[in-house]
Amino acid sequence: RPNDKDYYIGPVANVNTRNQSVVDHDLICSPIFSKSEFCAACHYGKFGETMIYNSYGEWKASRYGDDPEESDYKTCQDCHMSYVDTDAELPPFSEREGCSETNLNFQEFNHNLMNFGMNEKTKTEIPQLIQEAATMDVKFKYEPDKKNALGVVVKVENTKAGHKFPTDSPLRHLILFVDVKDQLGMPLVQMEGERIPIWGGVGNKPDGMENYGGKPGKIFANLLVEKDTNISPTAAYWNPTKLAWVDLEKDKTSDTRLAPRKPDESIYFFSFPSNGKVVISVKLIYRFAFIDLAFQKGWVRPDIIVTSVECTIDPSKPDTWKCP
């Protein structure tokens, strides 16, 4: 404390003391506040031998965090504490780090990460960091000589998050829901493909959440199981937990969340209606907590549609099948 005065260390270049041999200011700037390593203390955690949350490690392994010299290098602060659209071309990191005289119009270093915007499709508010963090592509597969069924091929990709999506708390997960109906609104029979597990919701549900258990689709989650009770899914990671399953041969685990720029593709087959058109609606839904736990606790955290695709096709004209 120079001259017996209190002083504050922060990221803003009100006072730049990096090159000064004597610190004689009440406000002192440190560039550590603009480095992802500063975030690691709270966004990396193991309980026992199980990794519970690892946003920092996920970022470090992505193309955004592997090399500070690359043009696509982005820190946690670049995306979570910026004024500007992070899709825009960014200035060099040396100009946007803490203590830089030029970063004042770029970053505010504010930890309020979940600013809300408007989802134009649903006309509802949505955290800007969730909206369209992933993209979705829907195509069709039809091989009548092998299988007289409509194949809906869904590719989902984490295109904006610089870590797994979702990250941190194992309560968070994504639900991919594939809804295929005839022109009267009746669901077509699913012949093949994954179904959303029961913990996607059956029975009682909180306001703002829907039951998807047993319906066509899948869940992207960090699925844990309690070692002593075999309860799964669980977010009680203070109890001894482990991954629900590990497949060493395929190098896959029950952590099925979307890694940056690694697309996931799945296919679902449905019977054709006797006549009329087919309506396809595919949604990627962000859920803050497991639906049963949310109901038990009385939490009101509505589902959020990250992205969606809808289209109508004529089964008699396969050459025209296309989803935008």
Backbone bond lengths (Angstrom), bond angles and torsions (degrees), N, CA, C in turn:
res aa  C-N    CA-C-N  psi(-1)  N-CA   C-N-CA  omega(-1)  CA-C   N-CA-C  phi
1 R - - - 1.467 - - 1.531 108.40 -
2 P 1.322 116.80 95.04 1.478 119.26 -178.22 1.521 111.14 -59.37
3 N 1.300 115.26 135.22 1.475 121.96 177.39 1.527 111.52 55.38
4 D 1.346 116.04 30.26 1.460 121.54 178.02 1.525 112.86 61.37
5 K 1.340 116.93 27.73 1.460 120.97 178.22 1.529 109.89 -106.23
6 D 1.335 114.51 146.52 1.462 117.91 171.32 1.524 109.46 -72.46
7 Y 1.317 116.33 147.92 1.459 118.47 175.29 1.514 109.15 -139.96
8 Y 1.328 115.94 160.32 1.447 122.91 -175.85 1.521 109.54 -119.51
9 I 1.321 114.88 135.24 1.459 120.66 177.44 1.525 108.05 -104.10
10 G 1.325 117.39 127.97 1.450 121.33 -178.59 1.508 111.06 -150.32
11 P 1.344 117.29 -174.13 1.460 121.48 -175.02 1.521 114.91 -96.05
12 V 1.326 117.37 -12.72 1.465 119.97 -170.17 1.521 110.41 -87.01
13 A 1.327 114.66 141.56 1.459 120.04 -171.97 1.526 112.97 -83.55
14 N 1.337 118.46 40.02 1.459 119.88 171.20 1.522 109.31 -58.31
15 V 1.317 114.38 -41.09 1.453 121.23 178.19 1.508 107.54 -134.32
16 N 1.296 117.08 124.92 1.455 121.67 -179.74 1.519 108.33 -108.67
17 T 1.327 116.02 107.95 1.466 119.81 -175.51 1.523 112.40 -112.60
18 R 1.343 116.68 11.27 1.462 118.37 -174.33 1.521 112.16 -60.83
19 N 1.332 115.99 -34.43 1.459 119.66 -175.39 1.520 112.80 -103.85
20 Q 1.314 116.18 13.56 1.460 119.18 -179.50 1.517 109.93 -102.79
21 S 1.316 116.21 136.16 1.459 120.17 -177.90 1.516 112.11 -77.84
22 V 1.326 116.95 -25.98 1.459 120.81 -178.84 1.526 108.77 -119.92
23 V 1.310 116.44 125.01 1.455 120.88 177.65 1.513 108.62 -90.53
24 D 1.310 117.24 114.72 1.460 119.68 -177.78 1.518 111.14 -134.45
25 H 1.350 116.19 37.28 1.453 120.20 -177.23 1.521 110.26 -124.88
26 D 1.316 115.40 154.53 1.455 119.92 176.59 1.529 111.61 -75.29
27 L 1.337 116.20 -28.26 1.465 121.50 179.70 1.523 109.10 -111.72
28 I 1.316 115.93 125.65 1.453 120.39 -177.25 1.523 109.12 -123.93
29 C 1.308 115.83 135.44 1.462 120.93 -176.51 1.520 109.92 -102.16
30 S 1.352 114.91 138.61 1.464 120.30 176.39 1.521 109.49 -131.24
31 P 1.328 118.69 126.91 1.471 120.88 -178.05 1.520 113.62 -69.22
32 I 1.332 118.86 -11.01 1.460 120.24 -179.89 1.523 111.38 -59.30
33 F 1.333 117.56 -27.43 1.459 120.56 -177.46 1.527 112.43 -68.72
34 S 1.311 117.59 -13.46 1.469 120.07 178.88 1.521 112.04 -105.17
35 K 1.312 117.57 6.58 1.457 121.32 -178.74 1.528 110.24 -103.92
36 S 1.307 115.83 143.75 1.468 120.57 -178.19 1.524 111.68 -62.14
37 E 1.328 117.13 -25.32 1.457 119.95 178.79 1.526 111.54 -59.72
38 F 1.325 116.89 -29.71 1.461 120.21 178.35 1.533 110.77 -65.37
39 C 1.339 117.01 -31.74 1.466 121.65 -179.10 1.528 112.05 -78.46
40 A 1.340 116.24 -21.53 1.462 120.17 -172.58 1.520 112.40 -62.06
41 A 1.314 117.94 -30.40 1.465 120.45 -175.76 1.524 112.05 -57.35
42 C 1.333 117.37 -35.48 1.467 121.27 -179.22 1.524 113.03 -103.54
43 H 1.316 117.95 -16.24 1.467 120.51 -174.02 1.526 111.84 -114.34
44 Y 1.311 114.90 33.52 1.460 123.16 171.12 1.520 106.06 -148.09
45 G 1.320 117.67 123.17 1.453 118.17 -178.17 1.516 112.86 -158.08
46 K 1.337 115.87 133.40 1.460 122.42 174.38 1.521 108.72 -119.15
47 F 1.323 115.49 137.20 1.456 121.25 171.22 1.526 106.35 -112.98
48 G 1.334 116.42 113.78 1.451 119.30 -171.51 1.514 109.19 66.67
49 E 1.319 115.67 -129.53 1.466 120.12 179.51 1.524 112.41 -98.87
50 T 1.322 117.13 4.67 1.463 120.34 -174.46 1.523 111.10 -101.78
51 M 1.336 115.85 126.12 1.462 120.66 174.22 1.521 108.41 -74.50
52 I 1.325 116.75 120.83 1.455 121.35 -177.32 1.518 110.82 -97.08
53 Y 1.320 116.69 -50.27 1.458 119.14 176.20 1.523 108.78 -141.31
54 N 1.315 114.52 139.78 1.461 119.72 -171.23 1.520 111.07 -151.05
55 S 1.319 116.37 48.40 1.465 119.23 179.65 1.518 111.28 -57.62
56 Y 1.324 116.34 -39.00 1.464 119.36 -178.64 1.525 110.94 -63.83
57 G 1.339 116.88 -47.75 1.459 119.98 179.75 1.514 112.85 -64.93
58 E 1.328 116.45 -36.46 1.463 120.73 177.69 1.519 110.70 -64.89
59 W 1.350 115.63 -40.90 1.466 119.68 176.87 1.523 110.46 -65.08
60 K 1.329 116.45 -43.68 1.464 121.11 -177.21 1.523 111.16 -61.40
61 A 1.329 116.76 -32.87 1.460 120.91 -178.66 1.525 112.87 -83.52
62 S 1.323 117.61 -9.44 1.459 120.98 -177.67 1.529 110.80 -87.52
63 R 1.318 115.10 171.47 1.467 118.96 179.11 1.519 112.07 -69.03
64 Y 1.334 116.98 -17.07 1.464 120.05 179.84 1.526 111.81 -77.02
65 G 1.335 117.73 -26.87 1.455 119.90 -172.86 1.502 115.78 -116.49
66 D 1.348 117.73 5.76 1.457 118.27 -173.12 1.520 113.83 -84.15
67 D 1.336 118.84 -23.31 1.467 119.45 -176.18 1.530 110.20 -152.18
68 P 1.343 118.02 110.18 1.470 120.95 -179.35 1.527 113.71 -62.49
69 E 1.326 116.81 -17.49 1.462 120.01 -178.59 1.530 112.39 -83.80
70 E 1.322 117.92 -13.23 1.463 120.76 -179.19 1.527 110.77 -79.27
71 S 1.335 116.36 151.86 1.455 121.42 -177.31 1.526 112.42 -69.10
72 D 1.348 117.18 -24.12 1.463 119.45 -178.99 1.530 112.63 -93.00
73 Y 1.314 117.20 10.31 1.468 120.99 178.64 1.529 110.04 -67.36
74 K 1.330 115.31 128.40 1.468 120.91 177.89 1.517 108.71 -137.74
75 T 1.313 116.16 135.17 1.453 120.55 175.42 1.524 109.87 -88.30
76 C 1.320 116.17 171.74 1.466 120.16 174.54 1.526 110.09 -56.65
77 Q 1.321 115.75 -41.81 1.463 120.52 -176.81 1.521 111.79 -67.20
78 D 1.317 117.90 -32.28 1.458 120.65 -179.51 1.525 111.57 -58.70
79 C 1.329 116.94 -36.82 1.459 120.35 -178.28 1.524 112.83 -94.91
80 H 1.315 116.93 -34.57 1.455 119.97 -171.56 1.523 114.14 -97.37
81 M 1.320 117.69 -10.49 1.458 119.20 -176.11 1.517 112.58 -135.47
82 S 1.332 116.80 30.95 1.453 120.86 -173.81 1.519 112.18 -106.50
83 Y 1.321 114.46 153.56 1.466 121.20 172.02 1.523 111.00 -79.29
84 V 1.331 116.65 -33.33 1.459 120.84 -166.78 1.522 110.81 -98.04
85 D 1.330 115.27 164.68 1.454 122.31 174.23 1.525 107.71 -68.03
86 T 1.334 116.44 121.28 1.456 119.04 -175.45 1.525 112.64 -74.92
87 D 1.348 118.04 -2.84 1.455 120.01 171.61 1.526 110.74 -78.08
88 A 1.339 115.76 -17.77 1.455 119.66 -179.32 1.528 110.22 -72.09
89 E 1.320 115.48 162.36 1.463 119.61 177.95 1.525 109.13 -68.96
90 L 1.310 115.81 125.44 1.456 120.47 -174.91 1.522 110.84 -93.11
91 P 1.323 116.80 151.44 1.466 118.90 172.83 1.519 109.40 -68.86
92 P 1.325 118.71 165.16 1.465 120.70 178.44 1.531 110.72 -54.95
93 F 1.325 115.72 150.65 1.459 119.53 -176.72 1.526 111.53 -58.30
94 S 1.331 117.23 -34.50 1.464 120.51 -179.43 1.526 111.90 -61.59
95 E 1.344 116.49 -22.28 1.459 120.36 -179.43 1.518 113.01 -95.24
96 R 1.341 117.34 -9.82 1.449 118.89 -179.44 1.525 113.42 -117.75
97 E 1.326 116.83 3.37 1.459 119.51 178.67 1.529 110.11 -78.88
98 G 1.311 115.41 166.32 1.449 120.09 176.88 1.516 111.00 -58.25
99 C 1.305 116.32 146.02 1.464 124.43 179.46 1.527 113.37 77.95
100 S 1.329 117.77 -1.28 1.453 119.66 175.27 1.522 109.05 -78.12
101 E 1.306 116.39 136.44 1.464 121.00 -179.46 1.523 111.57 -69.37
102 T 1.340 117.55 -17.74 1.467 120.16 -175.61 1.517 113.45 -99.08
103 N 1.338 118.57 0.23 1.458 118.62 -173.48 1.515 113.78 -89.77
104 L 1.313 118.18 0.33 1.460 120.43 -172.09 1.527 112.01 -66.59
105 N 1.327 117.48 -25.81 1.463 120.42 178.75 1.522 112.28 -95.45
106 F 1.325 116.13 6.54 1.464 119.66 -177.20 1.521 112.51 -112.63
107 Q 1.329 116.65 -46.19 1.454 119.86 -174.26 1.523 111.18 -125.32
108 E 1.328 114.56 148.57 1.448 119.91 174.57 1.525 111.58 -114.14
109 F 1.343 117.34 -7.64 1.461 122.35 178.51 1.521 111.12 51.33
110 N 1.323 115.62 45.21 1.461 122.26 179.87 1.517 108.24 -103.97
111 H 1.329 117.12 133.17 1.468 120.77 -175.04 1.526 112.59 -84.33
112 N 1.321 118.36 6.83 1.460 120.99 174.88 1.523 108.14 -80.30
113 L 1.340 115.23 86.99 1.463 120.75 -167.52 1.515 114.02 -80.96
114 M 1.310 118.87 -17.85 1.451 121.27 -168.10 1.530 112.75 -107.78
115 N 1.311 116.93 54.32 1.457 119.22 173.51 1.523 109.52 -61.32
116 F 1.321 115.92 141.39 1.463 119.99 -174.86 1.525 110.86 -99.66
117 G 1.319 114.60 144.72 1.449 122.05 171.96 1.518 108.86 -127.16
118 M 1.329 116.54 -173.99 1.457 121.21 -177.52 1.528 110.04 -107.42
119 N 1.328 115.79 125.84 1.459 120.87 172.93 1.522 108.03 -79.43
120 E 1.322 116.89 112.65 1.459 120.70 -173.98 1.525 112.27 -68.68
121 K 1.345 117.83 -25.51 1.460 119.90 179.78 1.514 111.71 -74.92
122 T 1.334 116.19 -45.50 1.461 120.30 -175.24 1.519 113.14 -97.92
123 K 1.363 116.59 -9.64 1.461 121.91 -178.66 1.534 111.06 58.42
124 T 1.314 116.11 36.37 1.458 121.54 176.67 1.523 109.08 -125.47
125 E 1.342 115.12 158.03 1.451 119.23 176.94 1.520 110.29 -74.86
126 I 1.330 115.81 146.29 1.457 121.18 -177.44 1.529 108.14 -148.58
127 P 1.331 117.99 139.32 1.465 119.10 174.04 1.519 110.47 -57.10
128 Q 1.315 116.50 130.36 1.458 120.17 -173.59 1.522 112.63 -63.40
129 L 1.331 117.47 -27.21 1.457 119.98 -179.50 1.525 112.52 -78.86
130 I 1.333 117.08 -11.88 1.465 120.74 177.71 1.523 110.88 -97.28
131 Q 1.333 116.04 -38.28 1.455 119.98 -175.68 1.524 111.65 -58.02
132 E 1.318 115.20 119.06 1.464 122.78 176.80 1.523 112.80 55.95
133 A 1.350 116.39 31.96 1.461 119.75 172.20 1.521 110.59 -67.19
134 A 1.324 115.30 -22.39 1.466 120.94 176.02 1.522 109.25 -123.86
135 T 1.309 116.01 154.83 1.456 121.35 175.84 1.525 109.06 -112.18
136 M 1.324 115.40 161.06 1.458 120.18 -177.72 1.519 109.40 -140.12
137 D 1.327 115.20 137.13 1.459 121.47 179.43 1.523 107.88 -126.73
138 V 1.325 117.12 131.23 1.463 122.05 -178.05 1.521 109.41 -119.92
139 K 1.325 115.80 124.89 1.460 121.73 176.12 1.535 108.60 -128.53
140 F 1.339 115.28 176.77 1.466 119.57 -177.21 1.524 110.79 -125.90
141 K 1.337 113.92 150.24 1.461 120.68 177.52 1.517 108.16 -129.92
142 Y 1.346 115.47 126.91 1.464 119.88 -178.52 1.514 108.50 -143.15
143 E 1.333 116.43 113.11 1.462 122.95 178.22 1.525 107.77 -128.15
144 P 1.338 117.73 83.96 1.472 121.48 -172.57 1.523 114.15 -60.74
145 D 1.330 117.56 -27.64 1.464 118.95 179.60 1.529 111.89 -74.33
146 K 1.350 117.03 -18.88 1.465 121.15 179.11 1.523 111.79 -104.13
147 K 1.350 115.74 -42.60 1.458 119.80 -175.56 1.523 108.22 -153.86
148 N 1.302 116.68 119.70 1.464 120.04 -179.64 1.529 108.75 -85.77
149 A 1.322 114.65 72.22 1.461 120.89 -177.09 1.526 109.27 -149.20
150 L 1.313 115.68 155.93 1.461 122.22 177.90 1.519 109.07 -89.78
151 G 1.316 116.11 117.92 1.459 120.90 177.26 1.516 110.72 -96.56
152 V 1.325 116.34 124.45 1.465 122.06 176.77 1.527 107.71 -106.45
153 V 1.321 116.27 113.39 1.456 122.62 -177.20 1.535 108.56 -100.69
154 V 1.326 116.18 121.52 1.463 121.05 -176.33 1.520 109.53 -117.92
155 K 1.319 116.20 124.04 1.468 121.60 175.27 1.519 108.83 -114.17
156 V 1.322 116.31 122.70 1.460 122.61 179.73 1.523 108.41 -115.75
157 E 1.337 116.18 137.25 1.465 119.44 -178.55 1.521 110.73 -140.43
158 N 1.313 115.73 133.81 1.468 122.78 173.29 1.522 107.55 -78.95
159 T 1.321 116.13 102.81 1.467 120.49 -174.01 1.527 114.16 -104.51
160 K 1.330 117.99 -13.17 1.472 118.91 -174.81 1.519 114.05 -121.23
161 A 1.318 118.76 -29.84 1.458 120.15 -178.47 1.523 109.90 -76.79
162 G 1.314 117.22 133.13 1.459 122.12 -179.96 1.512 112.75 -86.62
163 H 1.320 116.61 20.68 1.465 123.76 177.63 1.518 105.77 -152.42
164 K 1.314 117.92 -176.31 1.459 118.76 177.16 1.525 109.79 -63.69
165 F 1.310 115.01 152.43 1.456 120.50 -178.36 1.522 108.67 -126.02
166 P 1.369 117.19 118.06 1.470 127.06 -4.03 1.530 110.80 -78.29
167 T 1.325 115.80 170.21 1.462 120.06 -178.31 1.516 110.02 -124.49
168 D 1.326 114.61 177.58 1.471 123.87 179.86 1.527 112.75 61.83
169 S 1.316 119.50 -120.73 1.465 122.32 -168.57 1.529 112.49 -51.97
170 P 1.363 117.74 129.88 1.469 119.94 177.95 1.522 113.20 -69.95
171 L 1.332 118.23 -2.70 1.462 120.32 171.53 1.523 111.29 -67.14
172 R 1.312 117.25 -31.79 1.463 121.93 -173.03 1.523 111.09 -77.79
173 H 1.313 116.10 141.24 1.456 119.58 177.65 1.521 110.10 -159.09
174 L 1.329 114.90 165.23 1.454 122.50 177.47 1.529 109.06 -112.65
175 I 1.314 116.22 141.14 1.458 121.73 176.20 1.522 108.82 -116.41
176 L 1.318 116.39 123.24 1.461 121.95 173.29 1.527 107.16 -97.21
177 F 1.325 116.37 116.61 1.462 122.08 -176.87 1.522 109.23 -116.20
178 V 1.346 116.23 120.61 1.466 122.50 -179.76 1.524 107.48 -107.72
179 D 1.311 115.95 109.58 1.465 121.93 -174.71 1.533 108.89 -111.69
180 V 1.333 116.79 113.17 1.467 121.90 -177.52 1.525 108.46 -123.13
181 K 1.337 116.29 121.91 1.468 120.80 -174.97 1.526 110.11 -133.72
182 D 1.349 114.66 162.01 1.459 118.71 172.72 1.526 108.69 -82.49
183 Q 1.337 116.16 -179.39 1.461 119.50 -173.87 1.531 112.91 -69.33
184 L 1.337 116.81 -11.56 1.464 120.75 177.13 1.526 112.04 -95.04
185 G 1.350 115.99 0.79 1.457 119.36 178.09 1.513 114.53 88.52
186 M 1.323 118.34 12.55 1.464 121.72 179.08 1.530 109.27 -92.38
187 P 1.350 117.63 130.74 1.470 120.30 -179.91 1.523 111.72 -61.25
188 L 1.330 116.33 136.59 1.457 120.65 174.32 1.523 109.81 -78.37
189 V 1.328 116.40 151.39 1.462 121.31 -178.42 1.525 109.62 -69.68
190 Q 1.352 116.35 126.90 1.456 120.59 176.31 1.523 108.69 -81.32
191 M 1.341 116.74 124.42 1.462 121.70 -176.94 1.522 111.67 -96.80
192 E 1.327 117.11 -36.35 1.459 121.50 179.24 1.523 108.96 -148.54
193 G 1.343 114.90 164.37 1.452 120.04 177.76 1.519 111.68 111.37
194 E 1.329 114.75 163.60 1.462 120.65 -177.76 1.526 111.46 -68.40
195 R 1.329 113.17 155.27 1.456 120.68 172.96 1.530 108.64 -122.73
196 I 1.305 115.65 147.07 1.462 121.04 179.03 1.527 108.50 -64.90
197 P 1.334 118.13 130.52 1.467 119.72 -178.72 1.524 112.33 -62.89
198 I 1.323 115.38 162.38 1.457 121.22 -175.68 1.525 111.99 -58.00
199 W 1.340 116.91 -32.62 1.466 117.65 -179.35 1.537 112.43 -71.85
200 G 1.330 116.66 2.14 1.463 119.82 168.52 1.517 112.18 -76.89
201 G 1.340 116.01 -7.59 1.465 119.12 173.24 1.505 114.66 124.31
202 V 1.336 116.72 118.12 1.464 124.34 167.07 1.529 106.69 -144.32
203 G 1.305 117.21 147.78 1.467 119.17 177.14 1.512 112.71 78.96
204 N 1.342 116.82 -138.26 1.465 122.05 -175.85 1.521 111.30 -62.69
205 K 1.321 115.66 143.87 1.462 120.46 -179.95 1.519 109.97 -148.13
206 P 1.329 117.47 148.29 1.461 120.97 175.99 1.522 111.02 -72.48
207 D 1.314 116.01 162.73 1.461 120.71 174.33 1.523 109.88 -60.03
208 G 1.308 115.29 136.76 1.462 119.88 176.56 1.513 114.18 91.04
209 M 1.323 118.13 -8.77 1.457 121.90 176.90 1.525 109.72 -112.50
210 E 1.331 115.88 150.69 1.457 121.35 178.35 1.522 109.96 -119.20
211 N 1.322 116.08 154.59 1.461 121.80 177.05 1.525 109.89 -86.70
212 Y 1.317 115.53 121.83 1.463 120.59 179.23 1.529 112.55 -119.18
213 G 1.323 118.43 -1.82 1.450 121.33 -177.83 1.519 112.55 -57.47
214 G 1.333 117.18 130.54 1.458 123.18 178.71 1.510 114.76 86.09
215 K 1.319 117.81 -5.19 1.463 120.80 -178.60 1.531 110.36 -91.85
216 P 1.340 117.61 162.92 1.470 120.09 -178.42 1.531 111.42 -61.40
217 G 1.320 115.48 131.97 1.453 120.03 178.69 1.512 111.45 143.54
218 K 1.330 116.13 -161.84 1.455 121.25 -177.93 1.522 109.05 -157.97
219 I 1.335 115.82 172.03 1.460 121.69 179.05 1.521 108.99 -123.73
220 F 1.324 115.78 136.39 1.463 122.79 173.71 1.528 107.08 -103.17
221 A 1.338 116.56 114.23 1.462 119.71 -173.93 1.522 110.20 -155.88
222 N 1.319 115.15 162.69 1.461 121.89 169.54 1.525 106.27 -95.11
223 L 1.323 115.58 86.66 1.458 121.71 -169.26 1.531 110.69 -83.20
224 L 1.330 115.32 115.23 1.459 122.17 -179.00 1.519 110.37 -111.27
225 V 1.341 115.40 157.74 1.458 121.48 175.86 1.528 108.22 -132.31
226 E 1.325 116.75 139.45 1.459 120.95 176.57 1.525 109.14 -75.26
227 K 1.326 116.25 130.59 1.459 120.75 -175.73 1.528 112.08 -66.39
228 D 1.316 117.44 -37.23 1.467 120.28 -173.58 1.524 113.34 -83.62
229 T 1.327 117.04 -32.50 1.462 120.27 -174.51 1.526 113.34 -110.04
230 N 1.346 116.93 -13.72 1.468 123.18 -177.40 1.526 112.32 65.43
231 I 1.342 117.44 19.43 1.462 121.42 176.93 1.528 109.47 -73.24
232 S 1.315 115.88 131.34 1.459 121.76 177.20 1.533 108.72 -156.35
233 P 1.318 118.32 136.26 1.460 127.14 0.80 1.522 111.73 -74.81
234 T 1.317 115.49 155.91 1.460 119.95 177.60 1.516 109.49 -139.18
235 A 1.316 115.25 148.36 1.464 121.53 171.44 1.523 109.79 -118.78
236 A 1.339 116.99 7.36 1.466 121.51 178.55 1.521 108.75 -82.70
237 Y 1.323 116.28 64.88 1.453 121.33 -171.68 1.524 112.74 -74.30
238 W 1.348 117.51 -3.97 1.460 119.81 172.39 1.524 110.40 -74.02
239 N 1.329 117.01 -18.83 1.461 121.22 169.63 1.529 108.53 -83.23
240 P 1.322 117.82 157.62 1.476 118.50 176.48 1.533 110.51 -59.89
241 T 1.321 116.89 121.98 1.457 121.84 -179.19 1.529 110.02 -130.78
242 K 1.314 114.54 167.05 1.454 121.34 175.11 1.524 108.07 -151.88
243 L 1.323 116.54 167.89 1.448 120.11 173.56 1.525 109.17 -62.09
244 A 1.320 116.05 141.40 1.472 120.06 -176.00 1.524 111.68 -62.70
245 W 1.330 117.72 -33.67 1.463 120.77 176.36 1.522 110.17 -157.84
246 V 1.321 115.05 153.70 1.462 123.02 179.12 1.519 108.15 -137.47
247 D 1.321 116.78 126.42 1.461 122.71 177.33 1.531 107.47 -112.67
248 L 1.327 116.30 97.53 1.461 120.56 -175.16 1.523 111.41 -68.00
249 E 1.326 118.00 -34.93 1.466 120.77 -177.95 1.523 111.49 -64.35
250 K 1.330 116.71 -40.90 1.463 120.82 -179.15 1.522 112.26 -95.23
251 D 1.337 116.61 0.38 1.461 121.80 -179.12 1.531 111.12 54.58
252 K 1.331 115.18 46.87 1.456 121.10 179.36 1.525 109.55 -129.32
253 T 1.325 115.87 152.95 1.452 121.73 178.34 1.520 109.26 -136.19
254 S 1.321 115.54 -179.55 1.461 120.73 178.42 1.517 112.58 -75.95
255 D 1.339 117.66 -0.17 1.467 120.51 170.66 1.521 106.97 -85.81
256 T 1.321 116.04 94.16 1.466 121.58 -174.11 1.529 112.63 -104.09
257 R 1.323 117.18 14.21 1.460 119.66 -178.94 1.533 111.13 -61.59
258 L 1.318 115.48 159.46 1.461 121.22 -175.30 1.524 110.54 -79.77
259 A 1.326 116.65 113.59 1.458 120.93 174.70 1.525 109.26 -78.43
260 P 1.336 118.09 152.49 1.466 120.23 -178.22 1.524 112.59 -56.40
261 R 1.333 115.15 128.75 1.462 123.45 172.75 1.525 113.64 60.40
262 K 1.342 117.73 27.41 1.453 121.29 175.27 1.520 108.07 -121.93
263 P 1.343 117.19 94.92 1.472 120.33 -173.51 1.523 112.85 -65.42
264 D 1.324 114.67 148.86 1.461 122.25 174.42 1.527 107.75 -114.55
265 E 1.329 116.64 129.43 1.467 120.77 -178.88 1.526 110.15 -121.91
266 S 1.319 115.90 134.46 1.462 121.77 177.67 1.519 108.66 -140.22
267 I 1.336 116.36 157.18 1.463 120.46 -177.00 1.528 109.54 -132.32
268 Y 1.326 114.81 143.22 1.466 122.41 -176.84 1.527 108.18 -132.90
269 F 1.342 116.75 130.28 1.454 121.64 -178.92 1.531 110.31 -107.71
270 F 1.340 115.18 137.86 1.456 121.87 -178.65 1.527 109.52 -132.02
271 S 1.326 115.63 150.15 1.461 120.47 174.96 1.521 109.47 -72.39
272 F 1.318 116.24 151.24 1.462 121.15 177.37 1.532 110.14 -80.75
273 P 1.324 117.08 147.73 1.469 119.07 173.50 1.524 110.05 -72.91
274 S 1.315 117.03 160.10 1.470 120.86 -179.96 1.519 110.94 -65.45
275 N 1.310 117.22 -31.35 1.468 120.56 175.24 1.523 108.55 -161.63
276 G 1.321 115.45 167.48 1.458 120.58 177.83 1.522 113.49 88.15
277 K 1.315 115.65 176.96 1.452 122.78 -175.63 1.533 111.30 -86.59
278 V 1.340 114.13 168.22 1.464 121.94 -179.70 1.529 108.06 -118.11
279 V 1.325 116.09 134.01 1.463 122.27 -179.81 1.526 108.83 -109.68
280 I 1.323 116.31 122.17 1.468 121.80 -178.35 1.523 109.40 -112.42
281 S 1.311 116.42 130.14 1.461 122.29 175.76 1.526 108.16 -133.83
282 V 1.319 116.57 119.57 1.466 121.54 -179.50 1.533 107.95 -120.40
283 K 1.326 115.67 127.79 1.455 120.64 -177.72 1.527 110.54 -126.78
284 L 1.324 115.42 142.01 1.460 122.14 169.70 1.521 106.41 -109.04
285 I 1.327 116.10 118.04 1.463 122.12 -168.68 1.520 109.79 -116.44
286 Y 1.321 116.15 130.37 1.472 122.50 176.49 1.524 108.53 -94.22
287 R 1.335 115.45 127.41 1.460 120.56 -179.88 1.523 109.17 -124.45
288 F 1.335 115.79 129.21 1.462 120.94 -175.39 1.531 113.03 -73.74
289 A 1.334 117.96 -27.27 1.461 120.54 -175.25 1.518 109.68 -155.69
290 F 1.334 116.79 158.99 1.451 121.30 177.00 1.526 109.19 -60.52
291 I 1.313 115.79 137.52 1.456 120.71 -169.46 1.537 112.25 -63.51
292 D 1.332 118.03 -38.43 1.465 120.09 179.48 1.525 111.30 -65.01
293 L 1.326 116.31 -41.16 1.457 120.14 179.11 1.521 110.82 -67.20
294 A 1.344 116.23 -40.89 1.460 119.84 178.58 1.524 111.15 -61.66
295 F 1.337 116.52 -39.80 1.466 120.28 178.07 1.530 110.80 -66.41
296 Q 1.325 115.97 -42.84 1.466 120.70 -179.71 1.529 111.49 -62.52
297 K 1.326 116.64 -40.90 1.461 121.26 -176.53 1.530 112.88 -85.86
298 G 1.334 117.17 -10.84 1.455 119.36 -177.27 1.514 113.49 74.54
299 W 1.334 115.99 24.37 1.462 119.61 179.25 1.525 110.55 -75.39
300 V 1.307 116.73 138.83 1.464 121.68 175.60 1.527 107.14 -115.10
301 R 1.308 116.07 92.09 1.466 122.61 177.44 1.520 106.96 -131.49
302 P 1.322 117.64 88.28 1.472 120.93 -173.45 1.525 112.93 -57.19
303 D 1.328 115.44 149.83 1.457 121.09 172.94 1.530 109.48 -59.28
304 I 1.317 115.65 148.57 1.461 121.97 179.25 1.531 108.76 -120.85
305 I 1.307 117.45 127.90 1.461 121.44 175.95 1.526 108.64 -82.66
306 V 1.320 116.00 111.80 1.464 121.04 179.48 1.522 109.94 -71.38
307 T 1.315 115.42 -49.24 1.460 121.49 177.63 1.530 107.84 -159.30
308 S 1.316 116.64 159.15 1.462 120.70 -177.97 1.523 110.27 -150.50
309 V 1.319 115.30 155.98 1.465 122.50 176.88 1.521 107.53 -134.85
310 E 1.339 116.83 133.27 1.458 121.45 178.48 1.521 109.55 -135.44
311 C 1.328 116.65 140.62 1.456 120.56 177.03 1.524 110.10 -161.03
312 T 1.312 115.49 163.31 1.468 122.51 177.80 1.528 108.19 -126.03
313 I 1.338 116.53 133.53 1.458 120.33 -178.34 1.527 109.95 -126.32
314 D 1.331 115.21 157.01 1.464 122.73 175.70 1.528 107.76 -103.38
315 P 1.359 118.12 111.38 1.470 120.12 -177.22 1.513 114.06 -55.84
316 S 1.328 117.45 -25.53 1.463 120.29 -177.93 1.519 112.56 -80.05
317 K 1.339 118.21 -5.69 1.461 121.77 -177.77 1.530 110.68 -130.61
318 P 1.339 118.15 70.06 1.455 120.84 -175.81 1.519 114.18 -60.63
319 D 1.326 118.05 -23.58 1.451 120.59 179.76 1.537 111.49 -68.67
320 T 1.318 117.35 -16.32 1.464 119.90 -178.44 1.517 112.64 -100.86
321 W 1.329 117.51 0.25 1.464 119.98 -176.63 1.521 110.01 -66.94
322 K 1.319 115.17 121.78 1.457 119.36 179.15 1.522 109.47 -163.14
323 C 1.333 115.77 136.93 1.461 120.88 173.10 1.529 107.82 -110.56
324 P 1.336 116.21 137.08 1.476 118.11 -177.86 1.516 111.43 -66.18
